Amino acid sequence: MKPAEIRALSDAELLNELENAEQKLFNLHFQRTTQNLESTGELSKTRKDIARLQTIIRQRAARASLTPGQAAGPPEGAAGQKAETPKSEAAKP
């Protein structure tokens, strides 16, 4: 499934799709073990579908947990941001 198709689903449909994809992955593993699997690419495709579904579910949960007025960005002082040094300390030799 494409991410746009997944985002169009309701929460209940998302959980149902996730359950179906996990069951499909189990069946594919079983087929591989018994050497009845025709296409090994189905395993990776199904794993990626599960990851997409879980990502959309987590995004919705994170969006729902934010209170109005909160930003969705990283908190101040997060990694990757330079800490500001006072000018008086920066000028000392």
C-alpha positions, 0 to 999 in steps of 0.5 A, spaced: 500 500 500 502 507 498 502 512 504 497 516 501 492 510 501 494 508 508 492 515 510 485 515 507 483 509 512 480 510 518 483 508 525 479 501 525 481 500 518 488 501 519 488 496 525 485 491 521 490 492 515 495 491 520 493 485 523 492 482 516 499 484 514 502 481 520 498 474 519 500 474 511 507 475 514 506 469 518 503 465 512 509 467 508 514 465 513 511 458 514 511 457 506 518 459 506 520 454 511 516 449 508 519 451 501 512 453 498 514 460 497 514 462 490 516 469 491 521 471 496 520 479 494 513 478 498 516 477 504 520 484 504 514 487 501 509 485 507 514 487 512 515 494 509 507 495 508 507 493 516 512 498 517 508 503 513 502 502 517 505 502 524 508 509 522 501 512 520 498 509 527 504 512 531 503 519 527 496 519 529 497 517 536 502 523 537 498 528 533 492 526 538 497 527 544 499 534 543 494 539 546 492 545 542 498 550 542 503 545 542 508 545 536 510 538 533 517 540 532 523 538 537 524 541 544 528 547 545 535 545 546 535 539 542 541 535 539 543 538 533 542 545 535 548 550 537 548 552 544 549 560 544 555 562 548 554 569 552 558 574 548 563 576 554 565 569 554 566 568 547 571 575 547 576 572 552 582 570 549 
